[in-house]
Amino acid sequence: MKRLGIIGDPVAHSLSPIFQNAALEAAGIDAHYEAWHTPRADLPARVGSLRDGDVLGANVTIPHKGAVIPLLDGLDPRAALVGAVNTVVQRDGKLTGYNTDGAGFVEALRREAGFEPAGKRVLLLGAGGAARGITFALGQAEASAVHIWNRTPARAERLAEDVHAAGMPAEAVPEASPAGYACIVNCTSVGMEGTGTESESPINLAQAEPGTLAVDIVYRPADTAFLHAAQEAGLPSLGGLPMLIYQGALAFELWTGAPAPVDVMFRAAREALARPAPP
Ligand code: NAP
């Protein structure tokens, strides 16, 4: 049996083992996906173990998405552009890093909300790791403008500069004003379970234009205060689960070469989210 896993700290709450194992089983692939809790000091040894012949690859999550890069043999151009790796593929003992987070987000927009980013103006709230992958992916998908607001403005400015340097549109904005966008994305952790901000939305959506798509990438809880605000304002909305599933589906296809059974992955993840989070 082949092995896969998620490398991070913490990883106990990750949904990836649940929906990736459901996908492997449904596709008839003899492999098992494990949670590989990896403190910083253990990262080199953990990445080294991916060269074993029975390992197909791994996902990488907080806090190792940048630190893993010098430990790999090669990088996909998209991962090099973003400066972060969330997927490692092992072939013939060689490790290649990919980033499927941003592409997973764009795939979720297209397939689950029927939203095509090309030519559209988008407002991103947040400038952390997730916002970074999403900003580059929106640029590659030819969004006409990507405005970034962040609680700590210097971080938004730095991200906008990096994306600009890669020849794509991005601009830091001092205020999160919702008017004038086709899509507004919450990439902050505001609203996420366990943060103490569960009842908060990072923006007042009452002034958004009709038809503006409101996307929250937070997926626990499924129904965030930001999504509530969107519904109250009569806006179409999308939660965070589709991004999680499509980044995983793209990784699955890189590891196995088989099409990902996306419906199976959604079902397994939704069942797990309906249960109380592990302590
Ligand atoms: P991160 O790198 O730690 O960034 C956190 C972001 O949230 C920063 O922009 C931070 O602003 C902002 N923030 C935190 N608390 C805030 C508050 N009280 N008010 C305003 N802004 C606040 O985290 P990340 O990896 O980007 O993840 C962000 C969220 O996305 C998490 O909830 C994560 O679970 C979710 N996520 C979902 C997916 C998916 O597949 N659906 C994938 C990745 C992440 P400062 O810079 O000012 O601190």
py3Dmol code that shows the C-alpha trace and the ligand (Angstrom):
import py3Dmol

protein = """\
ATOM      1  CA  MET A   1       0.000   0.000   0.000  1.00  0.00           C
ATOM      2  CA  LYS A   2       1.261   3.507  -0.914  1.00  0.00           C
ATOM      3  CA  ARG A   3       1.234   6.363   1.595  1.00  0.00           C
ATOM      4  CA  LEU A   4       0.300  10.038   1.583  1.00  0.00           C
ATOM      5  CA  GLY A   5      -0.112  12.538   4.395  1.00  0.00           C
ATOM      6  CA  ILE A   6      -0.451  16.101   5.579  1.00  0.00           C
ATOM      7  CA  ILE A   7       2.598  17.754   7.164  1.00  0.00           C
ATOM      8  CA  GLY A   8       1.811  20.561   9.612  1.00  0.00           C
ATOM      9  CA  ASP A   9       1.528  21.662  13.214  1.00  0.00           C
ATOM     10  CA  PRO A  10      -1.256  21.257  14.240  1.00  0.00           C
ATOM     11  CA  VAL A  11      -2.900  18.705  11.919  1.00  0.00           C
ATOM     12  CA  ALA A  12      -5.379  16.976  14.255  1.00  0.00           C
ATOM     13  CA  HIS A  13      -8.306  19.121  12.998  1.00  0.00           C
ATOM     14  CA  SER A  14      -7.476  18.691   9.307  1.00  0.00           C
ATOM     15  CA  LEU A  15     -10.278  17.383   7.100  1.00  0.00           C
ATOM     16  CA  SER A  16      -7.792  16.266   4.413  1.00  0.00           C
ATOM     17  CA  PRO A  17      -7.284  12.694   5.734  1.00  0.00           C
ATOM     18  CA  ILE A  18     -11.062  12.221   5.767  1.00  0.00           C
ATOM     19  CA  PHE A  19     -11.861  13.363   2.237  1.00  0.00           C
ATOM     20  CA  GLN A  20      -8.605  12.144   0.638  1.00  0.00           C
ATOM     21  CA  ASN A  21      -9.087   8.615   2.031  1.00  0.00           C
ATOM     22  CA  ALA A  22     -12.697   8.632   0.786  1.00  0.00           C
ATOM     23  CA  ALA A  23     -11.409   9.684  -2.655  1.00  0.00           C
ATOM     24  CA  LEU A  24      -8.637   7.036  -2.726  1.00  0.00           C
ATOM     25  CA  GLU A  25     -11.137   4.328  -1.811  1.00  0.00           C
ATOM     26  CA  ALA A  26     -13.711   5.489  -4.373  1.00  0.00           C
ATOM     27  CA  ALA A  27     -11.035   5.596  -7.104  1.00  0.00           C
ATOM     28  CA  GLY A  28      -9.784   2.095  -6.166  1.00  0.00           C
ATOM     29  CA  ILE A  29      -6.254   3.330  -5.411  1.00  0.00           C
ATOM     30  CA  ASP A  30      -4.322   1.234  -2.892  1.00  0.00           C
ATOM     31  CA  ALA A  31      -3.033   4.101  -0.762  1.00  0.00           C
ATOM     32  CA  HIS A  32      -3.698   5.605   2.663  1.00  0.00           C
ATOM     33  CA  TYR A  33      -3.550   9.306   3.659  1.00  0.00           C
ATOM     34  CA  GLU A  34      -2.287  10.049   7.192  1.00  0.00           C
ATOM     35  CA  ALA A  35      -1.990  13.071   9.525  1.00  0.00           C
ATOM     36  CA  TRP A  36       1.746  13.708  10.012  1.00  0.00           C
ATOM     37  CA  HIS A  37       2.085  16.093  12.953  1.00  0.00           C
ATOM     38  CA  THR A  38       5.437  17.775  12.371  1.00  0.00           C
ATOM     39  CA  PRO A  39       6.986  20.388  14.713  1.00  0.00           C
ATOM     40  CA  ARG A  40       9.431  22.779  12.993  1.00  0.00           C
ATOM     41  CA  ALA A  41      12.549  20.930  14.185  1.00  0.00           C
ATOM     42  CA  ASP A  42      11.315  17.687  12.595  1.00  0.00           C
ATOM     43  CA  LEU A  43      10.548  19.146   9.159  1.00  0.00           C
ATOM     44  CA  PRO A  44      13.822  18.135   7.386  1.00  0.00           C
ATOM     45  CA  ALA A  45      13.507  14.500   8.544  1.00  0.00           C
ATOM     46  CA  ARG A  46       9.816  14.389   7.643  1.00  0.00           C
ATOM     47  CA  VAL A  47      10.442  15.760   4.144  1.00  0.00           C
ATOM     48  CA  GLY A  48      13.376  13.342   3.729  1.00  0.00           C
ATOM     49  CA  SER A  49      11.026  10.432   4.509  1.00  0.00           C
ATOM     50  CA  LEU A  50       8.884  11.424   1.491  1.00  0.00           C
ATOM     51  CA  ARG A  51      11.651   9.981  -0.739  1.00  0.00           C
ATOM     52  CA  ASP A  52      10.728   6.446   0.426  1.00  0.00           C
ATOM     53  CA  GLY A  53       9.462   4.305  -2.443  1.00  0.00           C
ATOM     54  CA  ASP A  54       6.041   3.719  -0.877  1.00  0.00           C
ATOM     55  CA  VAL A  55       5.223   7.464  -0.561  1.00  0.00           C
ATOM     56  CA  LEU A  56       3.271   9.205  -3.345  1.00  0.00           C
ATOM     57  CA  GLY A  57       3.611  12.660  -1.809  1.00  0.00           C
ATOM     58  CA  ALA A  58       2.139  14.980   0.784  1.00  0.00           C
ATOM     59  CA  ASN A  59       0.207  18.106   1.564  1.00  0.00           C
ATOM     60  CA  VAL A  60       1.958  20.839   3.535  1.00  0.00           C
ATOM     61  CA  THR A  61       0.116  23.234   5.809  1.00  0.00           C
ATOM     62  CA  ILE A  62       0.735  25.874   8.511  1.00  0.00           C
ATOM     63  CA  PRO A  63       3.486  26.672   9.477  1.00  0.00           C
ATOM     64  CA  HIS A  64       5.639  24.905   6.842  1.00  0.00           C
ATOM     65  CA  LYS A  65       4.411  26.134   3.431  1.00  0.00           C
ATOM     66  CA  GLY A  66       7.477  28.361   2.945  1.00  0.00           C
ATOM     67  CA  ALA A  67      10.034  26.458   5.030  1.00  0.00           C
ATOM     68  CA  VAL A  68       9.583  23.290   2.971  1.00  0.00           C
ATOM     69  CA  ILE A  69      10.855  24.910  -0.255  1.00  0.00           C
ATOM     70  CA  PRO A  70      14.651  24.596   0.272  1.00  0.00           C
ATOM     71  CA  LEU A  71      14.169  20.924   1.208  1.00  0.00           C
ATOM     72  CA  LEU A  72      12.697  20.017  -2.221  1.00  0.00           C
ATOM     73  CA  ASP A  73      14.400  19.141  -5.538  1.00  0.00           C
ATOM     74  CA  GLY A  74      12.211  21.325  -7.753  1.00  0.00           C
ATOM     75  CA  LEU A  75       9.289  23.749  -7.829  1.00  0.00           C
ATOM     76  CA  ASP A  76       6.361  24.136 -10.155  1.00  0.00           C
ATOM     77  CA  PRO A  77       6.331  27.720 -11.605  1.00  0.00           C
ATOM     78  CA  ARG A  78       3.101  28.606  -9.785  1.00  0.00           C
ATOM     79  CA  ALA A  79       4.554  27.585  -6.398  1.00  0.00           C
ATOM     80  CA  ALA A  80       7.733  29.537  -7.196  1.00  0.00           C
ATOM     81  CA  LEU A  81       5.655  32.628  -7.998  1.00  0.00           C
ATOM     82  CA  VAL A  82       3.615  32.451  -4.783  1.00  0.00           C
ATOM     83  CA  GLY A  83       6.594  31.407  -2.628  1.00  0.00           C
ATOM     84  CA  ALA A  84       4.580  28.674  -0.883  1.00  0.00           C
ATOM     85  CA  VAL A  85       4.063  24.932  -1.360  1.00  0.00           C
ATOM     86  CA  ASN A  86       0.956  23.024  -0.248  1.00  0.00           C
ATOM     87  CA  THR A  87       1.529  19.840  -2.277  1.00  0.00           C
ATOM     88  CA  VAL A  88       4.652  17.680  -2.742  1.00  0.00           C
ATOM     89  CA  VAL A  89       4.876  14.938  -5.361  1.00  0.00           C
ATOM     90  CA  GLN A  90       7.495  12.170  -5.148  1.00  0.00           C
ATOM     91  CA  ARG A  91       8.737  10.568  -8.380  1.00  0.00           C
ATOM     92  CA  ASP A  92      11.840   8.343  -8.516  1.00  0.00           C
ATOM     93  CA  GLY A  93      13.039   9.747  -5.195  1.00  0.00           C
ATOM     94  CA  LYS A  94      12.762  13.361  -6.398  1.00  0.00           C
ATOM     95  CA  LEU A  95      10.421  15.820  -4.627  1.00  0.00           C
ATOM     96  CA  THR A  96       8.600  18.564  -6.553  1.00  0.00           C
ATOM     97  CA  GLY A  97       6.568  21.305  -4.838  1.00  0.00           C
ATOM     98  CA  TYR A  98       3.266  22.649  -6.148  1.00  0.00           C
ATOM     99  CA  ASN A  99       0.705  25.158  -4.913  1.00  0.00           C
ATOM    100  CA  THR A 100      -2.921  24.191  -5.530  1.00  0.00           C
ATOM    101  CA  ASP A 101      -4.510  26.631  -3.000  1.00  0.00           C
ATOM    102  CA  GLY A 102      -5.067  29.541  -5.388  1.00  0.00           C
ATOM    103  CA  ALA A 103      -6.074  27.350  -8.335  1.00  0.00           C
ATOM    104  CA  GLY A 104      -8.445  25.490  -5.998  1.00  0.00           C
ATOM    105  CA  PHE A 105     -10.047  28.801  -5.055  1.00  0.00           C
ATOM    106  CA  VAL A 106     -10.537  29.825  -8.701  1.00  0.00           C
ATOM    107  CA  GLU A 107     -11.873  26.357  -9.561  1.00  0.00           C
ATOM    108  CA  ALA A 108     -14.364  26.674  -6.665  1.00  0.00           C
ATOM    109  CA  LEU A 109     -15.507  30.088  -7.973  1.00  0.00           C
ATOM    110  CA  ARG A 110     -16.039  28.709 -11.465  1.00  0.00           C
ATOM    111  CA  ARG A 111     -17.602  25.360 -10.605  1.00  0.00           C
ATOM    112  CA  GLU A 112     -19.605  26.108  -7.460  1.00  0.00           C
ATOM    113  CA  ALA A 113     -20.599  29.771  -7.974  1.00  0.00           C
ATOM    114  CA  GLY A 114     -20.524  30.024 -11.792  1.00  0.00           C
ATOM    115  CA  PHE A 115     -18.202  33.046 -11.391  1.00  0.00           C
ATOM    116  CA  GLU A 116     -15.487  33.731 -13.990  1.00  0.00           C
ATOM    117  CA  PRO A 117     -12.828  36.104 -12.553  1.00  0.00           C
ATOM    118  CA  ALA A 118     -11.494  37.328 -15.942  1.00  0.00           C
ATOM    119  CA  GLY A 119     -12.216  41.043 -16.346  1.00  0.00           C
ATOM    120  CA  LYS A 120     -13.720  41.354 -12.826  1.00  0.00           C
ATOM    121  CA  ARG A 121     -12.890  43.652  -9.896  1.00  0.00           C
ATOM    122  CA  VAL A 122     -12.274  41.747  -6.657  1.00  0.00           C
ATOM    123  CA  LEU A 123     -11.803  42.921  -3.046  1.00  0.00           C
ATOM    124  CA  LEU A 124      -9.767  40.645  -0.765  1.00  0.00           C
ATOM    125  CA  LEU A 125      -9.956  41.051   3.012  1.00  0.00           C
ATOM    126  CA  GLY A 126      -6.732  39.809   4.599  1.00  0.00           C
ATOM    127  CA  ALA A 127      -3.107  39.497   3.488  1.00  0.00           C
ATOM    128  CA  GLY A 128      -1.960  36.253   5.140  1.00  0.00           C
ATOM    129  CA  GLY A 129      -0.908  33.005   3.514  1.00  0.00           C
ATOM    130  CA  ALA A 130      -4.287  32.182   1.996  1.00  0.00           C
ATOM    131  CA  ALA A 131      -4.776  35.690   0.582  1.00  0.00           C
ATOM    132  CA  ARG A 132      -1.338  35.449  -1.030  1.00  0.00           C
ATOM    133  CA  GLY A 133      -2.138  32.308  -3.041  1.00  0.00           C
ATOM    134  CA  ILE A 134      -5.560  33.686  -3.985  1.00  0.00           C
ATOM    135  CA  THR A 135      -4.210  37.079  -5.143  1.00  0.00           C
ATOM    136  CA  PHE A 136      -1.707  35.435  -7.515  1.00  0.00           C
ATOM    137  CA  ALA A 137      -4.354  33.018  -8.808  1.00  0.00           C
ATOM    138  CA  LEU A 138      -6.823  35.849  -9.478  1.00  0.00           C
ATOM    139  CA  GLY A 139      -4.073  37.659 -11.382  1.00  0.00           C
ATOM    140  CA  GLN A 140      -3.361  34.549 -13.447  1.00  0.00           C
ATOM    141  CA  ALA A 141      -7.112  34.190 -14.077  1.00  0.00           C
ATOM    142  CA  GLU A 142      -6.989  37.770 -15.478  1.00  0.00           C
ATOM    143  CA  ALA A 143      -9.101  39.605 -12.906  1.00  0.00           C
ATOM    144  CA  SER A 144      -9.043  43.286 -13.979  1.00  0.00           C
ATOM    145  CA  ALA A 145      -8.399  44.611 -10.436  1.00  0.00           C
ATOM    146  CA  VAL A 146      -7.536  42.970  -7.124  1.00  0.00           C
ATOM    147  CA  HIS A 147      -7.759  45.294  -4.109  1.00  0.00           C
ATOM    148  CA  ILE A 148      -6.346  44.070  -0.803  1.00  0.00           C
ATOM    149  CA  TRP A 149      -7.433  45.401   2.581  1.00  0.00           C
ATOM    150  CA  ASN A 150      -5.715  44.157   5.727  1.00  0.00           C
ATOM    151  CA  ARG A 151      -5.898  45.031   9.437  1.00  0.00           C
ATOM    152  CA  THR A 152      -2.120  45.521   9.292  1.00  0.00           C
ATOM    153  CA  PRO A 153      -1.785  47.705   6.165  1.00  0.00           C
ATOM    154  CA  ALA A 154       1.951  47.080   5.628  1.00  0.00           C
ATOM    155  CA  ARG A 155       1.227  43.396   4.935  1.00  0.00           C
ATOM    156  CA  ALA A 156      -1.337  44.282   2.245  1.00  0.00           C
ATOM    157  CA  GLU A 157       1.139  46.717   0.681  1.00  0.00           C
ATOM    158  CA  ARG A 158       3.882  44.067   0.604  1.00  0.00           C
ATOM    159  CA  LEU A 159       1.594  41.508  -1.006  1.00  0.00           C
ATOM    160  CA  ALA A 160       0.396  44.014  -3.623  1.00  0.00           C
ATOM    161  CA  GLU A 161       4.035  44.893  -4.441  1.00  0.00           C
ATOM    162  CA  ASP A 162       4.965  41.210  -4.888  1.00  0.00           C
ATOM    163  CA  VAL A 163       2.005  40.551  -7.182  1.00  0.00           C
ATOM    164  CA  HIS A 164       2.713  43.748  -9.141  1.00  0.00           C
ATOM    165  CA  ALA A 165       6.355  42.729  -9.553  1.00  0.00           C
ATOM    166  CA  ALA A 166       5.071  39.538 -11.228  1.00  0.00           C
ATOM    167  CA  GLY A 167       3.207  41.711 -13.763  1.00  0.00           C
ATOM    168  CA  MET A 168      -0.300  41.255 -12.355  1.00  0.00           C
ATOM    169  CA  PRO A 169      -2.808  43.759 -10.958  1.00  0.00           C
ATOM    170  CA  ALA A 170      -2.992  44.260  -7.186  1.00  0.00           C
ATOM    171  CA  GLU A 171      -3.418  47.319  -5.017  1.00  0.00           C
ATOM    172  CA  ALA A 172      -3.534  47.763  -1.244  1.00  0.00           C
ATOM    173  CA  VAL A 173      -6.545  49.817  -0.114  1.00  0.00           C
ATOM    174  CA  PRO A 174      -6.814  51.655   3.256  1.00  0.00           C
ATOM    175  CA  GLU A 175     -10.495  50.871   3.835  1.00  0.00           C
ATOM    176  CA  ALA A 176     -12.728  47.855   3.289  1.00  0.00           C
ATOM    177  CA  SER A 177     -15.456  49.618   1.329  1.00  0.00           C
ATOM    178  CA  PRO A 178     -17.760  47.094  -0.411  1.00  0.00           C
ATOM    179  CA  ALA A 179     -18.998  49.197  -3.345  1.00  0.00           C
ATOM    180  CA  GLY A 180     -17.700  48.630  -6.870  1.00  0.00           C
ATOM    181  CA  TYR A 181     -16.698  44.957  -6.810  1.00  0.00           C
ATOM    182  CA  ALA A 182     -18.003  41.863  -8.560  1.00  0.00           C
ATOM    183  CA  CYS A 183     -16.636  39.683  -5.770  1.00  0.00           C
ATOM    184  CA  ILE A 184     -15.586  40.213  -2.127  1.00  0.00           C
ATOM    185  CA  VAL A 185     -13.524  37.496  -0.416  1.00  0.00           C
ATOM    186  CA  ASN A 186     -12.945  37.051   3.305  1.00  0.00           C
ATOM    187  CA  CYS A 187      -9.383  35.715   3.582  1.00  0.00           C
ATOM    188  CA  THR A 188      -9.034  36.723   7.242  1.00  0.00           C
ATOM    189  CA  SER A 189      -9.558  34.267  10.074  1.00  0.00           C
ATOM    190  CA  VAL A 190     -12.420  36.454  11.389  1.00  0.00           C
ATOM    191  CA  GLY A 191     -15.462  34.242  11.949  1.00  0.00           C
ATOM    192  CA  MET A 192     -13.451  31.040  12.307  1.00  0.00           C
ATOM    193  CA  GLU A 193     -14.361  28.622  15.119  1.00  0.00           C
ATOM    194  CA  GLY A 194     -12.071  28.943  18.133  1.00  0.00           C
ATOM    195  CA  THR A 195     -10.861  32.502  17.388  1.00  0.00           C
ATOM    196  CA  GLY A 196     -13.379  34.352  19.577  1.00  0.00           C
ATOM    197  CA  THR A 197     -14.567  36.242  16.468  1.00  0.00           C
ATOM    198  CA  GLU A 198     -17.322  33.778  15.508  1.00  0.00           C
ATOM    199  CA  SER A 199     -20.051  36.451  15.606  1.00  0.00           C
ATOM    200  CA  GLU A 200     -18.054  39.018  13.560  1.00  0.00           C
ATOM    201  CA  SER A 201     -17.863  39.879   9.875  1.00  0.00           C
ATOM    202  CA  PRO A 202     -14.730  41.757   8.702  1.00  0.00           C
ATOM    203  CA  ILE A 203     -16.878  44.064   6.505  1.00  0.00           C
ATOM    204  CA  ASN A 204     -20.357  45.593   6.430  1.00  0.00           C
ATOM    205  CA  LEU A 205     -21.886  44.199   3.235  1.00  0.00           C
ATOM    206  CA  ALA A 206     -25.027  46.393   3.328  1.00  0.00           C
ATOM    207  CA  GLN A 207     -23.468  48.851   0.820  1.00  0.00           C
ATOM    208  CA  ALA A 208     -22.311  46.182  -1.675  1.00  0.00           C
ATOM    209  CA  GLU A 209     -23.800  46.381  -5.148  1.00  0.00           C
ATOM    210  CA  PRO A 210     -26.573  43.905  -5.982  1.00  0.00           C
ATOM    211  CA  GLY A 211     -25.134  40.715  -7.458  1.00  0.00           C
ATOM    212  CA  THR A 212     -21.732  41.036  -5.757  1.00  0.00           C
ATOM    213  CA  LEU A 213     -20.516  37.511  -4.949  1.00  0.00           C
ATOM    214  CA  ALA A 214     -19.471  37.192  -1.274  1.00  0.00           C
ATOM    215  CA  VAL A 215     -16.966  34.381  -0.655  1.00  0.00           C
ATOM    216  CA  ASP A 216     -15.757  33.270   2.772  1.00  0.00           C
ATOM    217  CA  ILE A 217     -12.758  30.928   2.764  1.00  0.00           C
ATOM    218  CA  VAL A 218     -13.387  30.061   6.431  1.00  0.00           C
ATOM    219  CA  TYR A 219     -15.109  26.655   6.415  1.00  0.00           C
ATOM    220  CA  ARG A 220     -15.530  25.909  10.124  1.00  0.00           C
ATOM    221  CA  PRO A 221     -18.302  26.884  10.872  1.00  0.00           C
ATOM    222  CA  ALA A 222     -19.975  26.376   7.500  1.00  0.00           C
ATOM    223  CA  ASP A 223     -22.307  29.311   8.154  1.00  0.00           C
ATOM    224  CA  THR A 224     -20.131  32.294   9.184  1.00  0.00           C
ATOM    225  CA  ALA A 225     -21.268  35.786  10.242  1.00  0.00           C
ATOM    226  CA  PHE A 226     -19.846  37.085   6.905  1.00  0.00           C
ATOM    227  CA  LEU A 227     -22.075  34.648   4.975  1.00  0.00           C
ATOM    228  CA  HIS A 228     -25.048  35.648   7.166  1.00  0.00           C
ATOM    229  CA  ALA A 229     -24.397  39.308   6.347  1.00  0.00           C
ATOM    230  CA  ALA A 230     -24.285  38.431   2.629  1.00  0.00           C
ATOM    231  CA  GLN A 231     -27.602  36.614   2.856  1.00  0.00           C
ATOM    232  CA  GLU A 232     -29.170  39.541   4.729  1.00  0.00           C
ATOM    233  CA  ALA A 233     -27.936  41.910   2.006  1.00  0.00           C
ATOM    234  CA  GLY A 234     -29.440  39.606  -0.654  1.00  0.00           C
ATOM    235  CA  LEU A 235     -26.025  38.771  -2.166  1.00  0.00           C
ATOM    236  CA  PRO A 236     -25.020  35.438  -3.735  1.00  0.00           C
ATOM    237  CA  SER A 237     -22.441  33.703  -1.538  1.00  0.00           C
ATOM    238  CA  LEU A 238     -20.005  30.796  -1.351  1.00  0.00           C
ATOM    239  CA  GLY A 239     -18.488  29.210   1.784  1.00  0.00           C
ATOM    240  CA  GLY A 240     -14.939  27.925   2.297  1.00  0.00           C
ATOM    241  CA  LEU A 241     -15.452  24.200   1.770  1.00  0.00           C
ATOM    242  CA  PRO A 242     -15.294  24.261  -2.077  1.00  0.00           C
ATOM    243  CA  MET A 243     -11.811  25.868  -2.016  1.00  0.00           C
ATOM    244  CA  LEU A 244     -10.619  23.187   0.406  1.00  0.00           C
ATOM    245  CA  ILE A 245     -12.039  20.393  -1.733  1.00  0.00           C
ATOM    246  CA  TYR A 246     -10.717  21.709  -5.073  1.00  0.00           C
ATOM    247  CA  GLN A 247      -7.179  22.334  -3.748  1.00  0.00           C
ATOM    248  CA  GLY A 248      -7.330  18.718  -2.536  1.00  0.00           C
ATOM    249  CA  ALA A 249      -8.754  17.475  -5.828  1.00  0.00           C
ATOM    250  CA  LEU A 250      -5.904  19.129  -7.781  1.00  0.00           C
ATOM    251  CA  ALA A 251      -3.373  17.561  -5.379  1.00  0.00           C
ATOM    252  CA  PHE A 252      -5.050  14.140  -5.726  1.00  0.00           C
ATOM    253  CA  GLU A 253      -4.693  14.357  -9.506  1.00  0.00           C
ATOM    254  CA  LEU A 254      -0.996  15.296  -9.217  1.00  0.00           C
ATOM    255  CA  TRP A 255      -0.259  12.315  -6.924  1.00  0.00           C
ATOM    256  CA  THR A 256      -2.337   9.665  -8.652  1.00  0.00           C
ATOM    257  CA  GLY A 257      -2.823  10.804 -12.272  1.00  0.00           C
ATOM    258  CA  ALA A 258      -6.495   9.836 -11.809  1.00  0.00           C
ATOM    259  CA  PRO A 259      -9.472  12.224 -11.929  1.00  0.00           C
ATOM    260  CA  ALA A 260     -10.535  13.235  -8.407  1.00  0.00           C
ATOM    261  CA  PRO A 261     -14.004  12.042  -7.327  1.00  0.00           C
ATOM    262  CA  VAL A 262     -15.035  15.513  -6.194  1.00  0.00           C
ATOM    263  CA  ASP A 263     -18.581  14.530  -5.149  1.00  0.00           C
ATOM    264  CA  VAL A 264     -17.218  11.816  -2.840  1.00  0.00           C
ATOM    265  CA  MET A 265     -14.769  14.319  -1.330  1.00  0.00           C
ATOM    266  CA  PHE A 266     -17.536  16.878  -0.673  1.00  0.00           C
ATOM    267  CA  ARG A 267     -19.771  14.251   0.923  1.00  0.00           C
ATOM    268  CA  ALA A 268     -17.038  12.955   3.271  1.00  0.00           C
ATOM    269  CA  ALA A 269     -16.012  16.486   4.301  1.00  0.00           C
ATOM    270  CA  ARG A 270     -19.613  17.608   4.920  1.00  0.00           C
ATOM    271  CA  GLU A 271     -20.274  14.557   7.096  1.00  0.00           C
ATOM    272  CA  ALA A 272     -17.135  15.302   9.133  1.00  0.00           C
ATOM    273  CA  LEU A 273     -18.048  18.997   9.515  1.00  0.00           C
ATOM    274  CA  ALA A 274     -21.494  18.036  10.796  1.00  0.00           C
ATOM    275  CA  ARG A 275     -19.803  16.234  13.710  1.00  0.00           C
ATOM    276  CA  PRO A 276     -18.343  18.294  16.625  1.00  0.00           C
ATOM    277  CA  ALA A 277     -14.678  19.300  16.021  1.00  0.00           C
ATOM    278  CA  PRO A 278     -12.157  17.045  17.812  1.00  0.00           C
ATOM    279  CA  PRO A 279     -10.808  18.568  21.095  1.00  0.00           C
TER     280      PRO A 279
END
"""
ligand_1 = """\
48
NAP
P -2.786 33.816 8.323
O -1.651 33.727 7.363
O -2.539 33.666 9.787
O -3.531 35.239 8.074
C -4.589 35.652 8.890
C -5.234 36.904 8.291
O -6.380 37.245 9.086
C -4.316 38.145 8.309
O -4.614 38.956 7.206
C -4.757 38.817 9.619
O -4.503 40.195 9.630
C -6.244 38.591 9.570
N -6.894 38.701 10.868
C -6.783 37.843 11.919
N -7.560 38.262 12.945
C -8.164 39.407 12.522
C -9.086 40.315 13.141
N -9.528 40.126 14.388
N -9.526 41.368 12.412
C -9.091 41.557 11.145
N -8.214 40.741 10.508
C -7.753 39.681 11.205
O -3.892 32.733 7.995
P -4.270 32.089 6.560
O -3.510 30.845 6.364
O -4.163 33.163 5.524
O -5.800 31.662 6.817
C -6.831 32.631 6.946
C -8.181 31.920 7.084
O -8.466 31.207 5.889
C -8.225 30.874 8.218
O -9.498 30.946 8.828
C -8.083 29.551 7.497
O -8.748 28.489 8.154
C -8.788 29.863 6.175
N -8.275 29.035 5.059
C -9.180 28.323 4.320
C -8.732 27.556 3.255
C -9.718 26.766 2.439
O -9.283 25.875 1.695
N -11.001 27.063 2.509
C -7.369 27.515 2.933
C -6.479 28.272 3.699
C -6.944 29.035 4.772
P -3.084 40.780 10.202
O -2.104 40.671 9.081
O -3.423 42.181 10.568
O -2.719 39.926 11.398
"""
view = py3Dmol.view(width=600, height=400)
view.addModel(protein, "pdb")
view.setStyle({"model": 0}, {"cartoon": {"style": "trace"}})
view.addModel(ligand_1, "xyz")
view.setStyle({"model": 1}, {"stick": {}})
view.zoomTo()
view.show()
